[in-house]
Every structure is written in C-alpha cells, then in structure tokens.
C-alpha cells in the first residue's frame, strides 16, 4: 500500500466493504477516503477531499456502495462511492469533531455519531434525529451491538463505558461500566458472544465486560501507551486484537488474558484494525506512519487447517461458542461463514473433499492469488469454463483462455463505436477505448482490424506501417485510400515507411527486456496457436526465418516466458501468483515447488491433493514438512495424521516416534498408532539386526528403543568411515545423519553423549553445506561452512574433516559457482585450476536434486515488505533482515525466516550449535 496514489498523512480508520472482502476503505488526516483493491494494492476510488481531517468511516450495510465519514470540523457526510460525490451532510455537532461514525448493520436507516461536544447522536440517513445521548465529557467511540439492533455502547473521556437501549424514550444509559483509569476511546461488541464487549483506554489496557453479569471479566495489560484499534475475530470467539500508540499490535486470548503475539512493524501509532467475515484470518491495520498493512492470522489457528487437510470430523473444525471458550480448548470456527460452508458441503453428493479443501483454503488464505490458483486447478481438472468466475480474466489465465478472453475484451472495447455517448465521468473517452482495442488486436495478430481502427482514429502512419502484415495487396489499397485523402486535404505529409512483422522471438525478447512479461506471454501464446502469420522475409543474418518458428519452438518460448514471470513474482515474495503462472501452462511440478519454497505448505497440500497423481511427489514432501511443524508441544497427533496421507510413510513415522518426548506408555501408544513395535521389542530388534550388520535398520530400532543414545555410535562411526572412502556421495551418507538427527533432544543433551553430539552437529553442518550447494541456497552456504568450522575449532572431536579443507571448498564454491554472477561489489576473478578441480569433485559427490523445482532460495510471502520500527540483524549474515524474522532458541539471536527455512531443510540443528532442532515451518 505504499503506492503513489496512497495517503501522505496519518490513516485513522480502515474498513472492509460488507459485500466485498477485496475492497478496503481508508480515512486520513489528508481529508480523503480511499477505496483499495487489496489484490492489486491499487486505489480504485478516492473521495472528493477537502474535508479537513477524517477520523472515522463506516460502510453502508450490504451493497449500498456508500460510506459515512466523520470529520474534525466539517461534521459528518455520506459519500456515494460509485457516483463519486457527497450526497448528504450531518451538522448536528456544529464545528465539533466527530471521532466515531457507525452505520447500523441491523437497520440500514440509522447512523450514530459521537463527538467532542459530549453527545452521541442517533439519526436516520435523511437527517432526522432519533436520540441525543448527553455524556459528561467528550465521546470518542461507539459501536452497535451485533445481536440487538437497539443497543449501542459508547466510550467517554470520563473513563466510563455506557450502554444505551434505543427502544425506550429514556436518554439515560442502561449500564455504566467503570474501571478504566484514563479516558476510554473505542468500544467493540463481540460478534459471537452475546453481551460481551471490550474497551480500549489511554490507561494502556483493554477491558472485557460482560453486560449480563454487570462486570469486568478480564483486563488485558501489555501496551505501554493509549490503546486505539480494537477488533474481535469473527470466527474464533476468544481472539481479540488491539493496536496502540506504542506502535504495536497485540493478539489476545481473552479466556485467560494471555498475549499470543506482538508485532512491531508499524513505525508509529496504530489506529484502525479490521477484517472481513468471509476472510476472517486476514486483518488490515492502519497507522500514523501513513501505511495500511495486511496480516495473516492463520498461524494462530494452524491446527484447524490441518484438521481440514486430514479430513477429520466436523467436531474438530466447527463448534459452538460455549465449547470454544472453555479454557484450553483447541481453536474452533464459530462464525456464520464457516457454518455456511459446512451447510453447502453437506448438500453435495459423492466425495466433496476437493470442494472442502478449496472453500476452506480461500477462507483461510490472504488475498494475493489463492482464488486465482484454485480457478487454474479447476481448469486443469477439466471443469466447465462457464463455471469460471467473472473476474477470472483479470488474473493469471490458463494458456487456453488467454487469447479468447483478450479477444472478447477487444470486441467489448470496440462496441463503444456504436454508442452515441461515453461512459460517464472519469470513463475513458471513445478514442482511448478504440486505441486500447486496436492494441489488443495487434497483439493477437489481427493486423487488419488494427489498421482499420487506426484509420478511424486518423492514425494513418501506424496503419500503413503494419499493413503489409495483412498482404501487399491490402497495403497498396490502404496507401491508395490515404493518398486520396491527402490529395483532398491538400496535405503533403510524408507517407510513412513500413515495419516488417512476424519475428515472434524478437517481439518476445523486446517485451521481456522492458519487463513487460505479461505482454510477452500473450504474444508467445498467440504464436503457439498459429495466430501470427510469418512473412517469408529473411532475418538479419540472411538465413530464412520460417524454419525455426515451429510449434515446439513456440511452446518452449511460452514455457520460458511464463517461468520468467513466475520467477519475478516469486522473488517479490508472491509465491502463490508464481504458482499461478506455472499452472497456467500446466507445469504442475514447478507450481507445487513454488508453493513449498514460499512455505505455503497447507495450500500446497490442498492443491496437490486435488490435482492428484501429477502433484503426488511434491504433495508428499509438503506433508513431511508440515508434519515437522506439528512435532511440537500439543500437535503430535496431527503430525501422525499428516504422515498417514503419504503412501510410503514407514520411515517418516519412525522419525516422528523417535523424536516424541512422552513417557514410555505414551511412546508405546504412539508406536501402536504408527504400526511400530513397542520400545522393548525395538531394543531386541536393534541388537539382533546389529549382529547382522544392517547399519540403517540398527539405527532405526535403537532410536525407537528404551536406549536411543545407542544409535549414535553406530551411525556416526558408519558416516565417518564413509567420509574416509573415496567414492562416497551425499545421497549415500545424508539419510543416516538425517535419521540420527531425530534422536530425542533430552537424550542428545545427556553429558555422556556430549562427544557424539558434537560430532553429529559437525557432520550435519558439513553435509548441510553440500546440500545447500545442491539446492542453490547461496545465502546460507558460507554460514554453514563457518558454523562447521567454528564447531571443529571449539570442540573435542575426531572427524575426518579439517578446517583448511572446509575453507578451500568454500573458496572453490565461491570462485566457480558465483563466477557466472559477478556483482558490482565483487568483480569477478576467474577460478584457479586447483579450485576448478576441487569444485568438480564436490559437484560429483553432491549429484542432482531429485525433487524437480526445489532448486533456488526460499522466499515467503512478505519477504520484500518494509518494516518500520522492528529492525533485526541476522546472526548468520550480519545484515539487516528484511521481511519476516525468525528468533532462535536463546530468544535474542535472529535470522530471516527465509534463511531459517532453508537451514532447517538441509541441517536440522540450530545455527547456535546447541543441538536443539530448528522448526521454522
């Protein structure tokens, strides 16, 4: 939202449009309201302005397309968004500031305002005053009850919260809640729990009140400055979010008053917080730093998504409010939208799992391509095109639709020719629309249509210069028409020269070089479909051009351009849109890889499950990573459910059971669930197999036994022997270390294991560096080598690795692998012969990556977003971290989330060398 059309001053309020979760309105100190499309991050409507400061806004209910605004000295107003004009003004408060305006969503005729004059006024939209509630001091906030259309709460400078009942003629409050020690600003009724409301105050606290009990039931303390923004989650009844002048946003569990998370990204006071019921886990916030930020709240309710992916019963997904607010109960969906999804699914016959995954995925996912992604999945699965949504053509389209939709757009633009009048204020002129239509026709290879439209616009030069692309005969005819006209006008303009047309590759590279990748894609697709006819002209080199331009060439070109567009999106931190680009040309493997590398694991599994066999390998990898995420405190059973979705899951289940930290009885229960022998039997099996000499199986059963530490000497000795031989490869050694790394943390930490622990960490660090080279995780390769060297230097070990060898390998990798990418700071020095030899030896050990598309760095959503106040330095690189931050186990050291994900995929242990496993997923 930091765009040239953005606000330049404090943004005081933000609200989603009730009937459209993609439109967000913002109100600013600069006197304007803007309506944003949150998918394209562009301002689609701006109010006329000149209102002084706008403190508060409220959308009209439903699809009325109006916004009410409250200002510092110009009273209140209603702005008709589509018409672009102010249609009503309210002046009952005179020149006093209106701090809050609230349109009733139960009765669309009523609007409330509260002001520094001490009044909360309820009026009809045509200005008829219904109630004037007098307060002893300024009133800052008001909120309509979502369960009772006649109940409204207010927040006042006298530190009190009041509740009024409109159905009586009394101007006295029904209830007065006292407890805050400074002025009360906003108040918010809970949308899910009748009679529950919260208030934010300048005393830095948020209080939760129960209207039915007449009492304050919780005080949320943590902010260090006045509280402004307040928002209940519309699905999880105990989740409350607050924003403050201390620059932070806090997420609260109101059952016990704990603060679940604090974010510091805004660089100034946080004023407004909002979300839309149909996208309840995407929140918008606005601030004095003049930015609007979008947040995903899904990490807070992650078990819910996994319950849906693993197809658990509805009782684990949807519940009633009473059940959900029980202390310690797992998150359950209690809102209207989730219940509607359930009802729709229950109407479907057969197996609705695909629909369930899609609908809930769109419900949980933030904007930015997930809808687009599911539309493309539906196209690939053969869904009838008539079922595609109206706005499908605005996103990334499947290659088979690209030409058709752009052609119909051109025809639509041309119909303006027939109409006598334009399209109203602000609509493009007839000339502009014809010009746009002509440009589309040209890109679709319909040159004659382009020429005729250009002639109609009087742009003869352009028409003539491309006319030979139709035929020389047509060109001559057009020249004749132009000549006739020029003679009539007695105009001696020079007849323009022609341009040769038809070299698709040149056109594509021209667009690509200018960064117009979408245009390049369109042209390449048109060529694939044979829409661009070649002129039999010779190319610059003199050879004939027709031979190379066959369908296969164009298909390769199309794949290449879509990959470039995907890479651009991916590096911009938009993995979902990158995946859309790959799906558009049916490259399922790369689409799945982009989702996984963007850490969109739940989305990858949902999409992969629906796509089926073609995505199976990547889906299984994503399931494995998501199960690793669940190998924490309370979600072990979810990890088992996820691994059960992988057909060949025996080894994954072994790793899970080996790492599980319960008591013997709990461990045996888990073994039984995973079809593994109990711990005593595993001990016997390990001893028997060890005698037979099968190292891998021995490690496996020792890890599952009563004495898992016995696996360490067996595995480490084997790996050390392998590294001493000349023909070892990464794939022959890494599986042994990977399995060993799942030893229970408390066993690894035993004093008697310290030598083995150090050797395990060093070996995992070294092989992790090689794996990072294979996957081109270039940002962490030096850090992994450095980590391994430091451990070698500081700890007593006997491993077949030398610090000098590590340093030579790193230099060789830098010289050879980085030599093809010289940067401005590092001019390129060619590698020496010995470096080449060393590097080629490394490459032969490393071999290729079996999972196609997983090559290249990870890049999560939001990697390129600016963070204002929360600046961290990476302990891996020493550089400032941009994008999401991951804190290591000491609570102080930080690395970027991208680096943490890549590190955990190649080396399971923390960069701090403690032996703690890293879990950033």
N, C-alpha and C positions, 0 to 999 in steps of 0.2 A: 504493500500500500504506500510505499514511499515513491509516489509517482508524480510526474509534473502536473497532473491535474489535482493533486492532493491538497489537503488543508495546510495552511502555513502557520497556524496557531493551535493553541490547546483544543483538543477534541473532548467535549464534555459528556457526550452521550452517544450510544450506538444501539440500534435495534434491528432485528431481522424482520422482513416483511412476513406477516402472518401466513399468507398463502404461497410464499416462495422462499425456500431456505437459501437460495442463491443470491438474494438481494439484501444488502445491508445498508441501512441509513445511518449517517453520522452527523452530529451537530457541533458547530465550532464557534470559538471566540471570533472567528473571521466573519461571522454574520451569515454564513450559508449552511444549508443542509445539502449533503451529497448522498446519492444512492449508488452503491458499488455493486458490480457483478463480482462475487468473490472467486469465481473460477478464473476469470481473465484479469482480475485485480485492476479493473478499469472503472472510472466513474461514468455511469450511464445517464444520470440526471443530476443537475445542480439547481438549487432554488434561486430565485431572482436575487437574493442577497440584500445587503443594506439594512439588516435587522438589528444592528448592534451586536451584542453577544447572545448566542443561542445556548441556553443552559440545558434544555431538556427537549426530547421529542417522543412522540408516541404515534405508531401507525394506527390507522383506522382498522377495525376488525375485517377479516375476510379479504375480499378482492376489491375493496372500495378505492384503492390507489390514492389515498390521501394521507398526509402526515400533519399532525398537530405539533406546533413548536411553541416553546415558552422562552421569552427574551428578557434581557436585563432592564430594558426601559421602554420597549415598544409593545408591551402586553403579550397576548397570545395570538396565534393565527393558524389557519388551516391552509396547507399548500396542496393543490391538486397536481400530483406528480406528472401525469400524462399530459395534461394541458399546459403544465409549466407555469401556472400562475397562482397567486394567493386568492382564495375565494371567500374567506371570512376572517374577521379580526375580532378579538375579545379585549375590551378595555376596562373591565370592572376593577382591576387593581391599579388603575391610573398609571403613573410612571414608576411604580414599584416593581422590582424584579420578580419574575416568575421562576422559581427554582425547579419546579417539577410540574409536568403536564401529563395527565394519564387518561387515555381514551378507554371507556369501559368496554371490555370484550364480551360481556354478557348482555349488554344493552347498548347498541351502537349509537344511540342518540345522545348519550351522556359523556361529558368531558369534565374532569376535575383539574383544577389548578391550585397550587399553593404558593404563597408569596411572602416577601419580607414585611408586608403590611399586617401579618398575623392572621390572614384569612385563608381558609381552604374553601374554594367556591366550586359548587357543582352546577353545571348549566347544560342545556340541550345544545346541539350543534348549531341551532339557529340563534343562539344567544339568550335564550330565556333562562334566567337564574332560578334554580330549584332550591338550593340551600347555600347559606353562608355560615361556615363554622368559624367562630372567633376564637383565636388562641391568645394566650398572654404575651406571646413574642413571635418572632418570625417563624414561618413554617417552611421547612426545607424539602420534605419528601411526603409523597402519598402513594398508596397502592390499593387497587380494587381487589377484594377477595375473589379467588378463582372458584369458590364454591357457593358464594352467596352474592347475588348481583346487587344487593342493597347494603353491603358492608364495605367500608373503606377505612384504612389506617393512615395515621399521619405521624411525622417526626418533627419535633419542635425544638426551638432554641432553649426552651425551659427544661431540657434534659428528659422530657417525657414522651412516651408513645401513647397515642389515643386511638380508640376505635369508635367510629360513628355508624349509626344504623339509619339509612335513608328512608326507610318505610314509615318512620314516625315523624311527627312535625317538630319534635324537640331539637334544639340546636346544641344540646349537651351531649358529651360523649357517653357511650355505653360503658367503656372501660378506660382507665388511665393506668398505664404501666410505668412505675418509677424504679430507678436502679442505676441508670447511667449517671456518670459524674460530670459530664460535659454535654454540649448540645447534641441532639440526635439529628442525623441527616436522613439517609434513606431508610425506608421500611419495605419489607417484602413478605407477602403471604406465601406459604408453601403450596405448590400446585398439587401435591399428593397427599398431604396430611391436613385434614380439616382442623381449623382452629389454631394452627401453628404459624407463627410469624417471627421474622428476625428484624433486628435494627442495628445500624452501624452508627458509631458515635465518634466525636472528637476526643473521647477518652481512650481511643485506640482499641476498644473491644467491640465484639459483635455479641448481642444478647439474643437468645432464643426464648420466645414467650409462648405459653400455652393459654389461649383465650378461654378454653373450657375450664382450666384449673385456676385461672386468675394468677398465674405465677410465671417467674423466670425459671426455665428448666435447665439452662446452660449459659455459661459465659465463656466466649472464645477469646482467649488472650494470646497475643503474639505480635500484633502490629505495634510499631513504635511511633505511630503518628495517626492523625484522624483517618477514619475509615470512610470511603466513598462508595465504590462499586459493591453491589451485592447481587448474588444470583443463586437461586436454588436449581438443582438439576431436575429436569422434567421427567426423568425415568428412575433415578436412584434416590429414594426419599430422604436419606440422611446426608446427602452430599451438598455442601454449601460452599460457595466461592466468594472471596472478598478481595477488594482492591483498596489500596491506601496511598496516602501522601508519603509513606516511607518507600515508595517506588515498587513495592512488591504486590504480587497476587498470592493469596494463600488458599489452599484447598482444605476444607474441614470435614471430619466425620462428626456430625453433631450428636451421635449416640453417646460418645464419651468425651467429646470436646478435643480430640487429638487433631493436630495439624498434619495432614498426609503429605503435603508438598508445599514448597515456597518457591516462586520463580522471581528472578531479579532482572529480567531482560529489559523492561521499560526503563527509560532514563529519567523519568520524572513521575509526578503524581498520577495514580491510576484512577480514572473517574467512572467509566462505564464498563459493564460486563453483560454479555447477552449470549443466548444460544437459541436454536430453533427446535421445537419439539420433534420434528421429523429427522433432525440430525443432532441428537441430544449430546453427543460427545465431541462436538466442535464448538468451541467458545471463541467469541470475539471480545477483545478488550481495547479501550482507547485511553489516551493519556495526554498530559501536558507536553509530552515530547513530540506531539503532533503526528504520531503514528497510530494506526489500527493494527493489531496483531491477531492472528488466528492460532488457536491452540487445539491440540488433540488431547482429550481426556481419557482415551481408551486405555492407557497403561494402568489407570486406577481400577479398571473393571475387567482386566485381562482374562480371569478365569471364565467369565461369561462367554467371551468369544470362543474359547477352547471348548466349552460345553456344546456350543452350536456346531463347531467343526467336527467334533467326535460324535455328533448326533445323540447326545444324551436326552433324557426325558424333559418335558416342559417344566417339571417341578424344579429342575436345576437352572432354569432360564428365566421364567416369568413367575412372579409371586404376588401376594397381596402386601399392602403396606405394613400391616402388623408383623408379618413374618420377617419382612426385610429390615425392620428397625430393631429387631431383637439384637442384643449385644453379641458381637462376634459372628453374626450370620453372614454368609458369603453374599456378594452383591447379587441382587435380583432385579429384573426390569419390572417396574410397576406402573408405567405410563400408558397413555391411551394409544400411542403409535405402535408400541411393541405388541399390545393386545390386538390391535387391528391386523398386524402382520400375521399373528398366530391364527386369527379367525380366517383370514384369506387362505392360509396354507391348509387349514382343516377342510376347506371347501374343495381342494384339489384332489383328484383321484390318482391312483398309482403312487410312484415314489417322488414326493416333492422335494427331496433333499437338495437338488440343484437350485430350485427356486428359493428354498430356505437360505442356502448359502449366499445367493445373490442379494436377496432382500435385506438380510441382516448385515451383509458386508457393506451395502450402501448406507444403511442406518448407522453403522459404527464408523465408517471411513470419513475422513475430512474431504472437503472438495478438492479438486485438482486431479480429476481423471478417473476415479473409480467407476463412475457411471459409464463413462466412455469405454473403459476396459471391458465392463460386462456386456455392453452393446456389441463389441467386437467378438467376444466369446460366443454370444448368441448367433452372430452371423456365421462364424466358423462351424458352429454346431448345426447349421442348416435351418435356423429359424426363418420364417416367412418375413420378407422385407417390409411387408405392410405393418408389421408389429413394431418396427423401429420408432423411437420417439421422435417428435417433431424437431427437436434441437440436435438430433444425431449429426446432421450435416454441418453443424457449427464446430464439431470436434474433429478428432482424427478419424477419418473414414477408412473402411476396408477398401482395398485397391479396386474391387469390382464395382464400387459405388462412386469412386472419386470423380470419374468423368461424367457419369449420369447426373449427379447432383449439381456439379458445376454448370453443366449444360442447362439444366432446368432453371438455375439461378440466372443465367444469361438471358433465357427466354422471359423470365419474370421481369428483369430489368428493361427488356425491350418493349414490353407491353405498355410502358409509360408513353410510348409513341402514340398509341391510340387515345390516351386520355387527354382531356382538354385542360384539366387543372393539375397542379403539382400535388405534393403530399403534405401540405400544411407547413406551419412554421418550423424551421430547423430541418425540414426534409431535404434530401439532395435535389438539385434542380434537374430538369429534364435532360439538359446537356450532360450533367455529371453522370446520370444514370446510364445514358446511352454510351458514354465513354467507358464506363465500367463494364457494360455488356460487351462492347467491342473488344476490350482487353481480354475478357474471358474467352470469347470466340477465337481470338488469335491463339491463346494458349492451348485451345482444344483442336487446333489445326484447321479451324473453319475460316479460311482466309477470305473467301468471297463475302461471307456475312460481315466480317470485319471491314472490308473495303467499302461495302455499301453503307454501313453505319458511319464510317469516317467521311464518306462523300456527303451524307446527310448533315453531318456536323460541320461541313465546309473544310475538313482537313484533308484536302486532295493530296498533299505531298505524301502523307502517311499511306493513303490508299494506293497511290501509284507505286510507291517504293516496294510494296509487297505483292502487288497484283500478279507478277509473273509466277508466283507460287501457285496460282489457280491454273493459268495457262497463258501462253504468249498471246493467244487469240484474245482472251479476256483483257489482257493488259493493253493491247492495241485499241480495243473497243473503249476502254476507260480513258486512254490517252486522247482518243477522238472526242469523247464527251467533255473532257477537261479543256481541250483546245477550243471546242465550240464555245464553251462558256467564257473562256478568257478573251476570245475574239469579240463576243458580245459586250463584255465589260471593258474592252479596250485596255486590258491589263497585260503588261509584258513580263509577268513573273517568270522566273526560270523554272522550266519543268524539272521536277526532282529526279535524282538518279535512283536506280533500283537497288534493293539489297537482295543478295542471294539467300535462299532459305532452305532449310532441310537438314542441316547438320545438328542432329539432336544432341550428340555428345558435347558439342561446343556450347550449345544453349544451356545444357545442364551444368557444365563446369562454370559458365558465366554466372548463372544464378547462385551456384554454390559458393563461388568466390566472393559474392556480395552478401553471403549469409542468408539468401532467400531460399532456404531449403524446402519450404512447402511448395514454392513455385517449381523448383527443380523436380520435386516428386511428381507434381501434376504433369509436367512435360514428359518425364520418363514413362509414366503410366500411359499417357496418350500414345506415345511411340510404341509401347508394348501392344496396345490394342490396334495398332496399324492406322491410327487416325492422322498421322503426319506423313504426307506423301513426300518422297525424296525427289528432288530434281536430279537428273543424271548429270551433275556437274562434277568436275574434277576438284579434288581437295588441293590445298595449298602445295602439298608435296608433289602434286602432279599425278598421283595414282587415283584410280576411280574410287568413288566413295560408296558405291552401292553394296559392295561385297561384305563389309564388316557390319552393316546395320541390320542384322537379322534379329529374330525374336529372342534368341538366347542372350545375345549381347544386351538387348534392352532390358531383359529380365534381370541380368546381373547388375545393370545400371540402376534399376529400380531398387533392388536389394541394397545396393551400395548407398544410394541417396537416403533410403529410409533408415539405414544404420547410422548415417551421419546425423540425421535429425534426432534419432533416439539418443545418440551419444551426447548431443548438445543438451537435450532435456535432462539426461542422467547427471551430467556434470553440474547442472544448475540445481541439483537437489530435487528433481521431479521424476522419481523413478517410475511412478505409475504412468505418466504420459510417455516416458521412454518405452515402457512395455507396450503401450497402445501402438506406437509406431511399428514395433516388430509384429504385433498381432495383425496389423493392417495388411502386411504382406505375408501373413501366415507363418512367420518364423517363431514358432511356439517356444523353442528351446531358448532363444535369446530373450523373449518376453519374460519367461519364468526366471531366467538368470538375473534380469534387471530388477525384478521384484525382490529376489532374495538378496542381491547386493545392496538394495535400498532398505533392507531389513523389514520389508513389508511381508512378514512371514505368514500371518493369518490370511492376508489377501492372496498370497501365492498359493497357499494350500487350498483355499476355497476355489480359486480359478482352476488350479491344477486338477482338483477332484472332478470338476465339471468337464474339463477338456479330456480327461481320461488318459488312455494309453500314451498318447503323443507327449504328455507332460509328466509321465509317471516318475521318471528318474529324478527330475528336479523337485517334484512334489515330495518324494521320499526324503530328499536332502533337507528340504524346508521343515518337514515333520521332525527330523532328527534335531535340527537347530532349535525348534520351538520346544521340543521335549527337554533340551538342555536348559532353556529358560525356566521351565517348570521344576527343575531339580533344585528347588529352594523351598524353604520353610513348609508351607501348607499345601503345596500343589503337586505332590508326588503322584497321587492317583491320576491327575490329568496327564502327567508325563507318560504313564503306562498306557492310558487310553490313546494318546497320540502315536506311540510306538506300535500299538496293536494295529494301526492303519497301514503299517509297512508290511508287505507280504513276507519278505525275508528278514525278520526282525530279531533273530536269536541273539546276535552279538550286541545289538543296541540294548536289549533287555538286560543282558549280562552287565553292561556298563552301568545301567541305571541301578540295578540291585547292588553292585559293588560299592557304589558311591552313597547309597542310602544310609543315613546316620541313626536309625532307630535302635531299640533294644533287640535282643535275639528273637523274641517272639514276634515282634513287628517285622523284622527282617525275613523271618520264615514265612509270614503271611504274604509278604510281597513276592518272595520266591514262588510261592504256590500260585499266586495270581499270574506270574510270568512263566508258569510251567517249568520251573527250575527245581532241582533237588534242594533239600534243606541244608543248613550250614554244616552240620556234622557229616552228611553224605558227601558234600562238596569237598570236605577235608580228606575223606577217604579216597575219593576220585582223584584229587590232586596228587596224592602220594603214589597211587597206582600208576597214573599217567606219567609222572616224573620218572619213574623207573623205566618206562617205555621210551622216554626221550623226546616226547612231543612238547616242545617248549611253550608254544602258544596256548595249547589246552591246559598245560600245567599252571601257567599264569592265571588263566581264566578261573579255574576252580579254586586256586588259593585265594584269589580276590573275593570269591563268594563264600569262603570258609570262615571258621572261627578265628583264624590267624592270618588275615590278609597280608600282613607285612612279609610273610614268607615268599610272596610273589616277587618282591623287589630284587633280592639277589639273583633269582633265576633269570628274570627279564633283563636286568641291567648287564649281567655277565654276558648274556647272549648278544645284546646290542653292541657291547664293547668288542666282542670277538668279530662280529660282522664288520665293524668300522676298521678293524685291523687288516681285513682281507682286501684284495684289490678290486673285486668285482661287485661290491655292494651297491644297491641303488636306494633311492628314497623310499620307493614302494616296498622294498624288501625289509626295511627296518622300521619305518614310521608306525605301522599297525601295532607293533609290540609296545612302543612307547605310548601310543595313544591309549591302548588298553590299560597299561600300568598307571597312567595319569588319573584313572578313575578310582584309585585307592582312596578309601575314606580319609578325609582331611585329618581327623584326630589320630589315625594310625600313622599317617605320614609324619605327623608332628612329634611322635614319640622320640625321646632322647636316643634310644637305641637305633633309631632309623636315620639319624642325622647325616651320616656319611652317604647312605643310599639316597636320601632326599636330595642332597647337594648334587650328586651325580645325575639323578633323574632330571633335576632342573636344568643342568648344563646341557645334557643330551637333548632335552626337549627344546631348549633355546636354539641350539645349533641346527637341528632338523627343522625347527620352525623357520629359521632364516632361509634355509633352502626351499622350503615350501612357499615362503613369501616371494622368493625369486621366481618360482614356477608360476605363481598366480599374479605376478607383477604388482605386488603390494609394495611399490617402491618407497612409500613414505616410511615404512616400518623396518625395511631390510637393515639399514645401518643400526637402528635401535636394537634389533635382535642380536646382531653381531656384538654390539657394545655390551649388551646385557650378559651374553655368554662369556665374553672376555672378563668382565668385572667379577663374575662368579668364579671363573677359573683362577683369577688373581687372588681372591679373598678367602677361598675355602679349600680345605684339605681334601683333595680327591685324586684318584688315579684313573683318568680317562684318556683315550688316545687322541687328544686334541691339544694343540699348542696355541698360545696367544698369537705368536708370529704367523702361524698358518691362517688363523682367522682374519688377521689384519691384511694378509696378502690376498685372501679370497675376496674380502670386501673391496679392496682396491681394484682387483681384476674385474669384479662385477661393475664397479663404478665406471671403469675405463671402457669396458666392452658394451655393457647393456645401456649405459647412459650416453655413449658416444654418438648415437644417432639422434640425440635430442639436445644439442648444445643450447644453453640459455645465455642471456646477456651477461649474467654474473660469472658464469663458468665457461670461458672459451674452451673449445674442445681440443684436448691433446690426444692424439691417436694412441691406442694401447700398444704396449711393447709386445714383442714376440712371446716372452715368457708369460705375460698376462693373458694373451690370446690362448695359449696352450692350457693355462690353469683354468680359464673360464670355460673352454670347450670340454675339459674334463668334468667340471661342475655340471654343465648342461647335460652331459651324457648320464650322470648319476641322477639328475633331477627328473629327466624324461618329461613327457607331456601330461597336461591336466586332463584326467578322464571326464570331468564334468564340463561339457562344452558351454562356453559363455561365462564361466565363472572367473575368467581371466580379467584382471583390472581391478582398480581400487573400489572399495565400498563407498557409497555416498547416500546418506539417509536424507529424508525429507527435511528441508530447512537448513541444509549444510551451508548455504550461502547467505543466510539471513543475518543482518547486523544485530549485535547485542549491545545495548547501551551501557548499563551500569555494571554488568556482571562479566568482568574481564578475567580470564584464567590463562595461565601459561602452561603449556604442555610439558610434563616432566620427561617426555620422550624426545621432543624436538627443540625445546627451549623457546618455541614460538608461541604467539598469542593464538588461542583456539578460536576459530570461527565456527558458528553452528553449535549443535548440541554437545554438552560436556559430559564426560563420564568420570566419576570420582573413584579412586582406588580404595583398598580396604583400610588405609590409615585415615580416611576421611578428609585428607588435605590434598594429596597428590592428584592432579587431574590430567586426563588426556582427552583428545577429541573422541566422540562416540564412534566416528568412522575408524579411527586407529584402534580403538578398543575391540570393535567387531572383527577387524582383520587379524589382530593379535590373537584373539580367542579362537579363531578358525585355524590358526597354524601352530599356536603354542597355548595349551590350556591354562598355564600358570601365570599369575600376576607379574607385571614388569618389576614389582618391588622385590622379587626374589624371596617371598615369604613361604611359598608352597601353597598359597591359597589359590583355588581355581577362580578364573575370571568368568563372570556371567553378565555380559552387557546386552544380551539379545532382547 
